[in-house]
Amino acid sequence: MEKITTSESVKTIAIIGNPNVGKSSIFNQLTGLNQKIGNYPGVTVDKTIGSLKHGDQTYHLIDLPGTYSLYPKSEDEEVAHRVLNGLGERRPDAVLVILDAVNLERSLLLGTQVMDLGIPMAFLLNMKDLAEEKGLEIKVFELYKRLGVPLILTDARKKEGMGAIRELIFLDKFSSPDPVLDVGQFLPKDLLAAVVERYGLATPYQAFQLLLFSLKGNVLAEPDRLWLQRQAELYAVDLEKLQVAETVERYRIIRSILDESIVQEAKKPKGITLALDRIMLHPVFGYAVFLATMLLVFQAVFAWAEVPMDWIDGGFAAFSAWINALMPRGVFTDLLVEGVIPGIGGIVIFIPQIALLFGFLAFLEDTGYLSRVVFLMDRIMKPFGLHGKSVVPLISGMACAIPGIMAARNISSNKERLITILVTPWMSCSARLPVYIILIGLTVPSESFLGVNAQALALLVMYLLGISATLMGAFALKFVLKKGEKSYLICDLPIYRMPRWKAVGVTMFSKSKVFVLEAGKVIFSISIVLWVLASYGPSSRMEPLEEEREAALALVQDEEREAVEDAFAARKLENSYIGIMGKAIEPAIRPLGYDWKIGIALITSFAAREVFVATIATIYSIGADAEDELTIREKLAQETRPGTGEKVFNQATGFSLMVFYAFAMQCMSTLAVVYRETKSWKWPIFQALVMTSVAYFAALVTYQIFS
């Protein structure tokens, strides 16, 4: 876990504000690409830290998740409370609070709470031009006098005010304000003093917050939570009513401040935003626009990523061949050519999809459309235990589960985010497509039914099966996972704007960097393990096999050597450790209609589902024609079971395999990303066990029905 170092030459500054207030835009402009991703102590939410230098002084800027108050209901918002109160790490030296000029009353609820914490701070009044467009005339100097801390006007989109912010930081013009609210009117002073003394707090408001957070079991350590609750009982304090009373009083003070700072009421909104929302939020047309947009995004991610992914794949293949030709034969060369280089390639090849997906998400968010999608979909997703924001990861999962799971970070509810992560791999991703195409070609006749090709209909059924499993799995997890928190959708609907391309580029870069550095380490390690298992076996089996191979090669002509090599490669695989594993699991998979060779394909395709096709091509000695899809289908159609003469890939086995791959977790890259997102092996192991169990029993039922 990353830890921010603090010394005389390093200062930390937190940036906080409501969602969609321009906070991250200001952060990106101040730090550029000089950013790094870490994790907050005790939580799974990412923190983005940017560095800013001035002479010998270094400033660490922390981009806190957007929140509406310091009494959040989800884990990412809870981070603001942890950081500003120094729970788990040192408090920041100063705070920049971003205010939305269009929604000052709401922004100041959070802003005045930060003021009462006693941290040196400053306000950045963003989007003042939009307030004027809406008929709000803000008396900036009067607002500055009432708040009593530095106030800078900014326009994050036009980069206005950035110089003033840097000057504020470099000259340390932050100031510690007087408390806005006297919490002594809500709590006995003896109680506040006891909490302040026990925890060494700087202000009574920190004590006030700790008491309120004793109601949430996952914020404070259990001994502290119980001690605070006992103190509240001792003084007969109703903490839930206390929070409501404090919020009501705080809003009363805020309105008194704004009464003297705003001289004109807002006009009724008009223009392009309202006109577009009549379509985007329409109960019928809104969903049609959303589906069309997601189809466009999905198609673009799939199509545009194909070319760079092919380049990456071909580049690594060429590099592997070059290394193989350059270096002498041996174990180290084999490790590089068959393990290390493909392992790295298996990481890098996902970058185009991840970068494009997050680029599109940043584009849609920056235009203001993504907020409408979340609002629109929340009602449909809620009965299944999902969130409105779950729709983007789920649809993204139809291209690849990896970027889909990473897209779930935007879901504020920890429970709904976890459910989304766990069920997204059930969406039929593009890696399943080669498996479906091969097996459908083997088992489904190319006939038409009511004008629809039967094979196309079978492919559609497989995708619908994945969607059904996703929704049913989410519905079951809704009752299994006991996270305690209630989910509320609080969603801003900002005006429609042109996106900021630099911000989109920064998002694409940072998300790709996180994947390569974090999930890549796990993928790379497992790739090498799989290579070792497939390349080596017990010497008692491998040595006689090698002697037999050399003897066979000595007896054949050059044009026959390739066929001999293919035959012995298949036998070597059978006697490798992974081949032995295939033989070992054969009794368990025989009821599904699979033999040990298909078992090996199941094991090797754990690296990636599409490996199934290449594996069965190798096992059945298809050799150089492995890339020819039709040849694979023809030769697999000729395979028979020893003794019975029955086709190996008959309809029952083919349907069983398709169902198995529809439900099974056959992708180590996905498990690595789930580990990366949940910060625990518990969830990927749970996910793999449940999905594999469901896949096994569904495939068993399918085989029994069609056999």
ChimeraX attribute file (.defattr): number of C-alpha atoms within 10 A of each C-alpha:
attribute: neighborCount
match mode: 1-to-1
recipient: residues
	/A:1	8
	/A:2	11
	/A:3	11
	/A:4	14
	/A:5	10
	/A:6	15
	/A:7	9
	/A:8	7
	/A:9	11
	/A:10	17
	/A:11	19
	/A:12	23
	/A:13	21
	/A:14	22
	/A:15	24
	/A:16	27
	/A:17	28
	/A:18	25
	/A:19	17
	/A:20	19
	/A:21	24
	/A:22	21
	/A:23	25
	/A:24	21
	/A:25	19
	/A:26	25
	/A:27	21
	/A:28	19
	/A:29	15
	/A:30	19
	/A:31	17
	/A:32	16
	/A:33	15
	/A:34	11
	/A:35	18
	/A:36	14
	/A:37	14
	/A:38	16
	/A:39	15
	/A:40	19
	/A:41	17
	/A:42	14
	/A:43	15
	/A:44	18
	/A:45	23
	/A:46	18
	/A:47	18
	/A:48	20
	/A:49	23
	/A:50	22
	/A:51	18
	/A:52	20
	/A:53	14
	/A:54	10
	/A:55	7
	/A:56	7
	/A:57	13
	/A:58	18
	/A:59	21
	/A:60	23
	/A:61	24
	/A:62	23
	/A:63	23
	/A:64	23
	/A:65	24
	/A:66	22
	/A:67	24
	/A:68	18
	/A:69	23
	/A:70	19
	/A:71	18
	/A:72	16
	/A:73	18
	/A:74	18
	/A:75	20
	/A:76	25
	/A:77	22
	/A:78	23
	/A:79	26
	/A:80	25
	/A:81	22
	/A:82	20
	/A:83	19
	/A:84	24
	/A:85	22
	/A:86	13
	/A:87	15
	/A:88	12
	/A:89	14
	/A:90	16
	/A:91	17
	/A:92	21
	/A:93	18
	/A:94	24
	/A:95	24
	/A:96	26
	/A:97	25
	/A:98	26
	/A:99	29
	/A:100	25
	/A:101	23
	/A:102	23
	/A:103	13
	/A:104	18
	/A:105	17
	/A:106	17
	/A:107	24
	/A:108	28
	/A:109	19
	/A:110	22
	/A:111	26
	/A:112	21
	/A:113	21
	/A:114	27
	/A:115	26
	/A:116	20
	/A:117	23
	/A:118	20
	/A:119	21
	/A:120	20
	/A:121	25
	/A:122	27
	/A:123	24
	/A:124	23
	/A:125	22
	/A:126	25
	/A:127	21
	/A:128	20
	/A:129	14
	/A:130	15
	/A:131	19
	/A:132	16
	/A:133	14
	/A:134	17
	/A:135	16
	/A:136	19
	/A:137	18
	/A:138	20
	/A:139	13
	/A:140	16
	/A:141	11
	/A:142	15
	/A:143	18
	/A:144	15
	/A:145	13
	/A:146	15
	/A:147	22
	/A:148	16
	/A:149	20
	/A:150	18
	/A:151	23
	/A:152	18
	/A:153	19
	/A:154	24
	/A:155	19
	/A:156	20
	/A:157	17
	/A:158	10
	/A:159	13
	/A:160	14
	/A:161	18
	/A:162	19
	/A:163	12
	/A:164	13
	/A:165	22
	/A:166	15
	/A:167	12
	/A:168	15
	/A:169	19
	/A:170	16
	/A:171	9
	/A:172	12
	/A:173	15
	/A:174	20
	/A:175	17
	/A:176	17
	/A:177	20
	/A:178	13
	/A:179	18
	/A:180	17
	/A:181	16
	/A:182	13
	/A:183	18
	/A:184	14
	/A:185	9
	/A:186	14
	/A:187	18
	/A:188	14
	/A:189	13
	/A:190	11
	/A:191	21
	/A:192	20
	/A:193	14
	/A:194	14
	/A:195	21
	/A:196	19
	/A:197	12
	/A:198	10
	/A:199	12
	/A:200	10
	/A:201	16
	/A:202	14
	/A:203	16
	/A:204	23
	/A:205	23
	/A:206	23
	/A:207	26
	/A:208	22
	/A:209	17
	/A:210	21
	/A:211	25
	/A:212	20
	/A:213	20
	/A:214	21
	/A:215	16
	/A:216	13
	/A:217	12
	/A:218	16
	/A:219	19
	/A:220	18
	/A:221	10
	/A:222	12
	/A:223	9
	/A:224	15
	/A:225	20
	/A:226	15
	/A:227	14
	/A:228	23
	/A:229	18
	/A:230	12
	/A:231	16
	/A:232	19
	/A:233	12
	/A:234	10
	/A:235	12
	/A:236	10
	/A:237	17
	/A:238	12
	/A:239	20
	/A:240	10
	/A:241	9
	/A:242	16
	/A:243	16
	/A:244	11
	/A:245	12
	/A:246	17
	/A:247	15
	/A:248	12
	/A:249	12
	/A:250	19
	/A:251	16
	/A:252	11
	/A:253	16
	/A:254	20
	/A:255	16
	/A:256	11
	/A:257	18
	/A:258	18
	/A:259	12
	/A:260	13
	/A:261	19
	/A:262	18
	/A:263	13
	/A:264	13
	/A:265	10
	/A:266	15
	/A:267	12
	/A:268	7
	/A:269	12
	/A:270	10
	/A:271	8
	/A:272	11
	/A:273	16
	/A:274	13
	/A:275	10
	/A:276	14
	/A:277	16
	/A:278	12
	/A:279	15
	/A:280	21
	/A:281	17
	/A:282	14
	/A:283	11
	/A:284	10
	/A:285	13
	/A:286	19
	/A:287	17
	/A:288	14
	/A:289	16
	/A:290	19
	/A:291	13
	/A:292	12
	/A:293	13
	/A:294	17
	/A:295	14
	/A:296	12
	/A:297	18
	/A:298	21
	/A:299	13
	/A:300	16
	/A:301	23
	/A:302	20
	/A:303	12
	/A:304	14
	/A:305	21
	/A:306	15
	/A:307	12
	/A:308	16
	/A:309	18
	/A:310	12
	/A:311	13
	/A:312	19
	/A:313	17
	/A:314	13
	/A:315	13
	/A:316	21
	/A:317	17
	/A:318	12
	/A:319	15
	/A:320	21
	/A:321	13
	/A:322	12
	/A:323	16
	/A:324	17
	/A:325	11
	/A:326	10
	/A:327	11
	/A:328	11
	/A:329	10
	/A:330	9
	/A:331	10
	/A:332	12
	/A:333	18
	/A:334	19
	/A:335	16
	/A:336	16
	/A:337	20
	/A:338	20
	/A:339	24
	/A:340	19
	/A:341	19
	/A:342	22
	/A:343	24
	/A:344	19
	/A:345	19
	/A:346	21
	/A:347	20
	/A:348	18
	/A:349	19
	/A:350	21
	/A:351	23
	/A:352	20
	/A:353	25
	/A:354	25
	/A:355	24
	/A:356	23
	/A:357	29
	/A:358	24
	/A:359	22
	/A:360	19
	/A:361	20
	/A:362	22
	/A:363	21
	/A:364	21
	/A:365	20
	/A:366	24
	/A:367	17
	/A:368	21
	/A:369	21
	/A:370	20
	/A:371	19
	/A:372	21
	/A:373	22
	/A:374	23
	/A:375	18
	/A:376	20
	/A:377	20
	/A:378	18
	/A:379	14
	/A:380	13
	/A:381	19
	/A:382	16
	/A:383	13
	/A:384	19
	/A:385	23
	/A:386	28
	/A:387	28
	/A:388	21
	/A:389	28
	/A:390	28
	/A:391	23
	/A:392	21
	/A:393	27
	/A:394	27
	/A:395	22
	/A:396	28
	/A:397	24
	/A:398	23
	/A:399	22
	/A:400	28
	/A:401	30
	/A:402	27
	/A:403	26
	/A:404	28
	/A:405	27
	/A:406	22
	/A:407	26
	/A:408	24
	/A:409	22
	/A:410	15
	/A:411	23
	/A:412	26
	/A:413	24
	/A:414	21
	/A:415	24
	/A:416	28
	/A:417	24
	/A:418	23
	/A:419	25
	/A:420	30
	/A:421	30
	/A:422	24
	/A:423	25
	/A:424	32
	/A:425	30
	/A:426	26
	/A:427	30
	/A:428	26
	/A:429	21
	/A:430	16
	/A:431	19
	/A:432	24
	/A:433	16
	/A:434	16
	/A:435	20
	/A:436	23
	/A:437	17
	/A:438	19
	/A:439	24
	/A:440	22
	/A:441	18
	/A:442	20
	/A:443	17
	/A:444	17
	/A:445	11
	/A:446	13
	/A:447	11
	/A:448	12
	/A:449	10
	/A:450	6
	/A:451	7
	/A:452	10
	/A:453	13
	/A:454	17
	/A:455	20
	/A:456	15
	/A:457	13
	/A:458	16
	/A:459	16
	/A:460	11
	/A:461	12
	/A:462	20
	/A:463	19
	/A:464	14
	/A:465	17
	/A:466	23
	/A:467	20
	/A:468	14
	/A:469	21
	/A:470	23
	/A:471	21
	/A:472	15
	/A:473	21
	/A:474	25
	/A:475	19
	/A:476	13
	/A:477	21
	/A:478	19
	/A:479	9
	/A:480	9
	/A:481	12
	/A:482	9
	/A:483	13
	/A:484	11
	/A:485	14
	/A:486	11
	/A:487	17
	/A:488	12
	/A:489	15
	/A:490	11
	/A:491	12
	/A:492	15
	/A:493	16
	/A:494	17
	/A:495	17
	/A:496	17
	/A:497	15
	/A:498	11
	/A:499	16
	/A:500	15
	/A:501	13
	/A:502	13
	/A:503	20
	/A:504	21
	/A:505	17
	/A:506	17
	/A:507	21
	/A:508	22
	/A:509	17
	/A:510	17
	/A:511	20
	/A:512	21
	/A:513	18
	/A:514	16
	/A:515	23
	/A:516	17
	/A:517	11
	/A:518	15
	/A:519	22
	/A:520	22
	/A:521	15
	/A:522	19
	/A:523	23
	/A:524	21
	/A:525	14
	/A:526	19
	/A:527	22
	/A:528	20
	/A:529	12
	/A:530	18
	/A:531	19
	/A:532	18
	/A:533	17
	/A:534	20
	/A:535	21
	/A:536	17
	/A:537	20
	/A:538	11
	/A:539	11
	/A:540	9
	/A:541	14
	/A:542	17
	/A:543	12
	/A:544	10
	/A:545	16
	/A:546	13
	/A:547	10
	/A:548	12
	/A:549	18
	/A:550	12
	/A:551	11
	/A:552	14
	/A:553	15
	/A:554	10
	/A:555	10
	/A:556	12
	/A:557	9
	/A:558	10
	/A:559	8
	/A:560	11
	/A:561	15
	/A:562	14
	/A:563	16
	/A:564	16
	/A:565	17
	/A:566	18
	/A:567	18
	/A:568	18
	/A:569	18
	/A:570	22
	/A:571	17
	/A:572	22
	/A:573	23
	/A:574	22
	/A:575	24
	/A:576	22
	/A:577	19
	/A:578	24
	/A:579	27
	/A:580	19
	/A:581	17
	/A:582	25
	/A:583	19
	/A:584	13
	/A:585	16
	/A:586	20
	/A:587	13
	/A:588	14
	/A:589	18
	/A:590	14
	/A:591	15
	/A:592	24
	/A:593	21
	/A:594	21
	/A:595	19
	/A:596	21
	/A:597	20
	/A:598	23
	/A:599	23
	/A:600	25
	/A:601	23
	/A:602	24
	/A:603	22
	/A:604	26
	/A:605	21
	/A:606	20
	/A:607	21
	/A:608	19
	/A:609	25
	/A:610	20
	/A:611	22
	/A:612	25
	/A:613	20
	/A:614	17
	/A:615	22
	/A:616	22
	/A:617	24
	/A:618	20
	/A:619	21
	/A:620	17
	/A:621	21
	/A:622	22
	/A:623	19
	/A:624	12
	/A:625	13
	/A:626	17
	/A:627	13
	/A:628	10
	/A:629	15
	/A:630	13
	/A:631	14
	/A:632	21
	/A:633	19
	/A:634	13
	/A:635	13
	/A:636	21
	/A:637	17
	/A:638	11
	/A:639	15
	/A:640	14
	/A:641	11
	/A:642	9
	/A:643	6
	/A:644	7
	/A:645	9
	/A:646	12
	/A:647	15
	/A:648	20
	/A:649	22
	/A:650	21
	/A:651	18
	/A:652	20
	/A:653	24
	/A:654	26
	/A:655	23
	/A:656	29
	/A:657	27
	/A:658	23
	/A:659	25
	/A:660	25
	/A:661	25
	/A:662	27
	/A:663	25
	/A:664	26
	/A:665	25
	/A:666	28
	/A:667	22
	/A:668	20
	/A:669	24
	/A:670	25
	/A:671	26
	/A:672	22
	/A:673	24
	/A:674	26
	/A:675	19
	/A:676	20
	/A:677	23
	/A:678	17
	/A:679	16
	/A:680	12
	/A:681	14
	/A:682	11
	/A:683	18
	/A:684	24
	/A:685	14
	/A:686	12
	/A:687	20
	/A:688	18
	/A:689	14
	/A:690	17
	/A:691	23
	/A:692	18
	/A:693	16
	/A:694	17
	/A:695	21
	/A:696	23
	/A:697	15
	/A:698	19
	/A:699	29
	/A:700	22
	/A:701	14
	/A:702	21
	/A:703	22
	/A:704	14
	/A:705	11
	/A:706	13
	/A:707	12
